[in-house]
Amino acid sequence: MAHIIDDETIEYVGILAKLELDDAEKEAAKKDMGRMLDYIDKLNELDTDGVEPMSHVFPVYNVFREDVVINGDDRDQILKNAPESKDGAFKVPKTVE
């Protein structure tokens, strides 16, 4: 099925993509879009019954670790590294007046 892309469609897509196309580029874009739509039609002819939908060609598994707190509350140990501390927090020089 041949798809005919008109000038209005190319103008609209150009606006959406924030592209400024000259006449030669518009003609090339019309041909490219037509070929893409023809290819989609060709893919739609394939028999995909029994084919499981997928997002990747290879199986992808969650590789993240479980989010578990392991170090707890070591405030006193951490504050031992501070040059100065006050009320359980780092004491730093004032930077804003």
Buried (B, 14 or more C-beta within 10 A) or exposed (E): EEEEBEEEEBEEBBEEEEEEBEEEEBEEBBEEBBEEBEEEEEEEEEEEEEEEEEEEEEEEEEEEEEEEEEEEEEEEEEBEEEEEBEEEEEEEEEEEE
